[in-house]
Amino acid sequence: MKLRHHLIAPLLLFCGLASAQQGINHLAAACGDGPFCDLPGGVYLNAIYRQDRETIARIDRQYRDEVNRFMSDRSKNMGFSEDDPIFAMIGNVFDKSDVFVSGAANKYLYEFRHWPVACRKPGATEKTFVDRLPDMVDVDEYGATQVIQKGEIYKASYVTNPEFFRLRDQVGSASGAHSSEFRYNVKTKRLIYQGLEQMRSKYRCDSSEVQNFERGLLAVTTAALAEKPELTLSDIFAPLLGESSDSIPGGSADSRQSSNNTPTAGTDYQRSTSQRSRTASEAEALAKAQAQARAQAQARAQAEAQARVQAQAEARAEAQARAQEQAARYQQMNAELAKLSAEYTERLAALSTRFQQDMQAATTNEARLAAQQAYQQETLKLRQYLQTASEAIRNKWLPAESSSSTSAPAVQSTTSSTANEAAAANRQQMNAELQALGVSYAQRIQQLGDRLRQEVESVATTEERNALLSNYQAQVRQLQQQAQTETLEIRKRYQQ
């Protein structure tokens, strides 16, 4: 009886199998300088490379022991005793059905789609596994049925080379393979999965190391699957019924063969009566176990649904609070920028007035040229001050927030990080446009100053010079107003 990978996984999730340990490698002593020894889980990967079945079997047992320990710990935390039949059934199924090297093979085949396209040999194909779990149905006392939860649909696509087609069909499933960072991975599994994920960044697919690894993986996994005993119904339900597999209908092959080949004459009626009595007792016990499992499943489904609703409400409230906080920051930033703009306009007007007075007081072309140069230098300093102060205000009210998402759950952390990156890119674009605008207007004011100098040198009377100065100041003020208008338009466009 073949159990699908995604049917075993929910049993482990139910038990909350999460490894709190951290570290690089706890499989065994470092394997030295052999292939893949530099990767997490390198001892196991090197054993596959060398087809060292003894080391592979030892680490497979270590993996099962880790899972069983966490199952036992979690069952105690959830109020179940060590001999609870439900957890005994889960552990029994896991012990008899799981061959970890097949899980490692499934992970490698599933990750192969991320390797470079050049690694795909002629005839390589993509195959998608699709599976749907049955609907959860509630039956009332009158026999009426109601679907309370639709069966989930699982899909996973594998890209494999021809030599792995058969193994892919044996170990692949609609669940694909989890990431090494999956929260319910025990430590052995996490380390080996990390090594398989990092292999493609440190080794070429056409290297001798990877080619020998693939041959070893194919050989040891095929052998392990061939040696794995078939899982029967008796293996699953024996812990629930508290009997040996030989006493359960459809039990071990030996018991079935024995009962068929060694009949006892004259005892047909007694044997039939005994079998009916035993079957009724077993059916009643099985019905009770199934009812208990359904009740627990429904309670978990309701608790998970309530938790999802609560999490969604909290996420919405948090998003609304962040939006309000951001709007307040933009409002305060714009107020400070407006104040800075007013200060800039006032100081520029004062510079223009003083420049006009200096030009009127100048009696020689040298004095007028010196006044103009001094004015241009002061104007340049003022523009630099405006740019520096504006950038300081923006950095004050729109700081980087990449570190704020580290304490949030994984999904919220990813969303917050993406939003922060988009906001940073938005600010960078806005600052680039503002800087280009400032350079453009500075050049135009410089051109006005150069033209003023030429015109002043060509006139002889004070009245003509004053007229030129008045016209210059009017043009400068007009450029300043245009610059302020365009600056506000740019900020509004990026802050929407």
Stockholm file with secondary structure:
# STOCKHOLM 1.0

chainA/1-496         MKLRHHLIAPLLLFCGLASAQQGINHLAAACGDGPFCDLPGGVYLNAIYRQDRETIARIDRQYRDEVNRFMSDRSKNMGFSEDDPIFAMIGNVFDKSDVFVSGAANKYLYEFRHWPVACRKPGATEKTFVDRLPDMVDVDEYGATQVIQKGEIYKASYVTNPEFFRLRDQVGSASGAHSSEFRYNVKTKRLIYQGLEQMRSKYRCDSSEVQNFERGLLAVTTAALAEKPELTLSDIFAPLLGESSDSIPGGSADSRQSSNNTPTAGTDYQRSTSQRSRTASEAEALAKAQAQARAQAQARAQAEAQARVQAQAEARAEAQARAQEQAARYQQMNAELAKLSAEYTERLAALSTRFQQDMQAATTNEARLAAQQAYQQETLKLRQYLQTASEAIRNKWLPAESSSSTSAPAVQSTTSSTANEAAAANRQQMNAELQALGVSYAQRIQQLGDRLRQEVESVATTEERNALLSNYQAQVRQLQQQAQTETLEIRKRYQQ
#=GR chainA/1-496 SS CCCCHHHHHHHHHHTTCCCCCCCSCCSSSCCTTSTTTTSTTHHHHHHHHHTCHHHHHHHHHHHHHHHHHHHHHHHHHTTCCTTCHHHHHHHHHHHHHCCHHHHHHHHHHHHGGGSCGGGCCTTCEEEEEEEECCCEEEECTTSCEEEEECCCEEEEEEEECGGGHHHHHHHCCTTCCCCTTCTTCCHHHHHHHHHHHHHHHHSCTTSHHHHHHHHHHHHHHHHHHHHSCCCCHHHHHHHHHTSCGGGSTTCCHHHHHHHHHCCCTTCHHHHHHHHHHHHHHHHHHHHHHHHHHHHHHHHHHHHHHHHHHHHHHHHHHHHHHHHHHHHHHHHHHHHHHHHHHHHHHHHHHHHHHHHHHHHHHCCSHHHHHHHHHHHHHHHHHHHHHHHHHHHHHHHHHSCCCGGGGTTSCHHHHHHHHHHHHHHHHHHHHHHHHHHHHHHHHHHHHHHHHHHHHHHHHHCCSHHHHHHHHHHHHHHHHHHHHHHHHHHHHHHHHHHC
#=GC SS_cons         CCCCHHHHHHHHHHTTCCCCCCCSCCSSSCCTTSTTTTSTTHHHHHHHHHTCHHHHHHHHHHHHHHHHHHHHHHHHHTTCCTTCHHHHHHHHHHHHHCCHHHHHHHHHHHHGGGSCGGGCCTTCEEEEEEEECCCEEEECTTSCEEEEECCCEEEEEEEECGGGHHHHHHHCCTTCCCCTTCTTCCHHHHHHHHHHHHHHHHSCTTSHHHHHHHHHHHHHHHHHHHHSCCCCHHHHHHHHHTSCGGGSTTCCHHHHHHHHHCCCTTCHHHHHHHHHHHHHHHHHHHHHHHHHHHHHHHHHHHHHHHHHHHHHHHHHHHHHHHHHHHHHHHHHHHHHHHHHHHHHHHHHHHHHHHHHHHHHHCCSHHHHHHHHHHHHHHHHHHHHHHHHHHHHHHHHHSCCCGGGGTTSCHHHHHHHHHHHHHHHHHHHHHHHHHHHHHHHHHHHHHHHHHHHHHHHHHCCSHHHHHHHHHHHHHHHHHHHHHHHHHHHHHHHHHHC
//
